[in-house]
Amino acid sequence: MSEVLHTHWKSPSNIALIKYWGKTGHQIPCNPSLSITLDQAHTDTRIEALPKQGDFPEPELYFEGKRNLPFETKILGFFQQISERLPVVTSHKLLIHSENSFPHSAGIASSASAMSALALGLCELQRQLDGGARDAAFFALASDIARLGSGSASRSVYGGLVSWGKHADLPESSDEVAAPLPFEVHEVFTKLHDDILILDRSPKKVSSRAGHGLMKGNLFSEVRFKQAHQHFSELLEALKTGDWDRFIAITESEALSLHAMMLTSNPPYLLIQPETVKIIKELQDFRQQSGLPVCFTLDAGPNVHLIYPDTCREKVQELLSMWQNDSSFSFEVLPDVMGKGPICLK
């Protein structure tokens, strides 16, 4: 009988600049996306693999110290999908302990960090059984496996600026596997901050999975997919040339387009809140008055991400302090920066 195996990975969330919203087939995106991998917002996942008899998956999952049966059921189905590629999920009973450094289901892509950490851990267990290195093929497999659990998780396997989805401007791009951008971005985009303004820690009223499904009946979906392809091309050019004005215009347009798709779904739904709109308007006024390159983006929720270069950090912190001292605002800040990607811990 084989030995007990252990693995421990910390994998980050990410925030998409070009939004992926709508999918086809089995977790195939209807348009390419491009994201910033975060640093502080992460999932920490430890897995203990115990040898067993039989060929049926036996996951046992604990989230933040408590057994989570609904997620365990979801993971069971996920394991059945990947068992031929990663036999360790059937040859061993897997005890999974997972914790987030940020609120779950509040629009900060908790599924991206959770499923990427799990996929990396599973690939690591299989690597321990089969030998081999943590090379490019290892991370490509982890990205593909993560995608099957959560599309955005495919991007969290890598650090920095990451794309996922086929696009003509990146010949090696793929709908199955994400990858870091294959060029050096301009220096003004190398030290990005993402201050996450948490307006509401409650779980979303409509899940991202349901939101993706509603794109199939959305009258504006095809126009949206074309827009995303065009924005993708424009953002790549901005990242190469250091064009902050274009970066800001595209990033904010993408955020609002995402929520426009929610408003035009059938049935329509709204995830942003009045304070979301208030912060957006105040930020745009601040940018116009100060001339500083700071912009917002949104995930599938009410919380606001402020994206800006390190050179603006002091002024943005002054702005946030002013807002927090104003009784008409109510939010907490999770400061983050662009990160280098997942870490395998001993």
GIGIFEN-V119116 format. One record per helix or strand. SS is the DSSP state (H for helix, E for strand). FROM is the first residue (numbers start at 1). TO is the last residue. If there is no record, write none. Layout:
SS_FROM_TO ; SS_FROM_TO
This chain:
E_5_18 ; E_23_24 ; E_28_29 ; E_33_51 ; E_58_63 ; E_66_67 ; H_69_82 ; H_88_91 ; E_92_100 ; H_110_130 ; H_136_149 ; H_151_157 ; E_161_164 ; E_167_167 ; E_170_170 ; E_179_180 ; H_187_189 ; E_192_198 ; H_208_217 ; H_221_241 ; H_244_263 ; H_274_290 ; E_294_298 ; E_304_309 ; H_310_324 ; E_332_338 ; E_343_344
